[in-house]
């Protein structure tokens, strides 16, 4: 079926019609349907939608996807509760609120949780503006300029001038008494950190700017040389002010959007681990069985994500994780790459095709076999936990990609689909969309490959 362009009027009913057409076609043919969510939802051609862009973050979910699956009357209704067990910085959570659904999220990265929590709040923009003025009141030489946070290789990534300016800002922000206001400015501060560092802005994980990587006089050589010089003269305080003002404007637009709603909904970060969904971050009590109406999530990819490494400078400056704690936080992430004793930890997934593929990979590269086997086993645990909390007849929508491991096709969507169908879910629709931005999906010589397509799998709990 050719992707349909939706008119902005009566968009819920228009999406209902498209979804019903997809469902009928898939039921008849069993063939995955190719779509472009950007074409389906042309109203979202403006990327700066409300607070989605308050902070950069790698491999973000395309906002069109949750918009499409939330603004209809088939998978949920206003007032329902939507869960994203791998919520990242809250793309699904924000779109759920805008679609008049309550939202719950979980994520292992404390930076992601901070951003998601701030992104989905309402703020008095007047209070934010007045607080910003006080933060930027000279002189800027006050405060402690000696006790820097434990940022990994801080002097490698920041020159003396920018490092001291960041510390002044951080100390001032930490003096804000109201937690929610303080967290808003910490998010703005975090978004500033890499912009005034020696890290190459074109790469998600920190890589130091170095013009010598390019031919002398080439376009890239000139760009990097210019960037390095700019870092010497950049006004850190002005740059911080610009980021804050842009975000205050975004929250003003979000507040206006919320004010037109006829139903009160809220978002909450409930857990640090998709395998253990709790009622809140500070309680061990389990989220009740069959309490969720709809799950929409885009889990990490096997061996392709470096969320903690990409966040390392931010986590350090925010005192969320010092240089010694980064490995611990990385160990909490499903899809991680850092393992020891590879031959002893290789696991069975109990999925015939998957285990056969893993055995082939192990003959080529035991570490990569460990990475993908552990990924599937841990994903199975997370999926079972999501199934536990999903209501009967509720829907589970997963966005996932395949990739290559040691030049062998690792069919993630097939393996996870098989497991989900074996555990009480009925696959009712498969869609395929091309990925336009690879984010953290890195290509490695002979051991892994980029992911160029996303599979959107729609299940119903029976």
ABEGO torsion letter per residue (X at the ends): XBBBBBBABGAAAAAAAAAAAAAAAAAAAGBBBBBBAAAABAAAABABBEAAAABBBBGBBBAAAAAAAABBAAABBBGBBBBBABAEAGAAAAAAAAAGBBBBBBBABAAAAAAAAAAABBBBAAAAAAAAAAAABOBAABEBAABBBBBBGAAAABBAAAAAAAAAAAAAAAABABAAAAAAAAAAAAAAAAAABABBAABABBBBBBAAABBBGBAAAAAAAAAAAAAAABBAAAAAAAAAAAAAAAAAAAAAAAAABABBBBBBBABABAABBBABAABABBBBBGABABBBBBBBBBGABBAAAAAAAAAAAAGABBAAAAAAAAAABBGBABBBGAAAABBBAGBAAAAAAAAAAAAABAAAAAAAAAAAAAAAAAAAAAAAABBBGBBBBBBBBBBBBGGBBBBAAAAAAAAAAAAGBBBABBBBBBBABAEABBBBBGABBBBABBBBBBBBBX
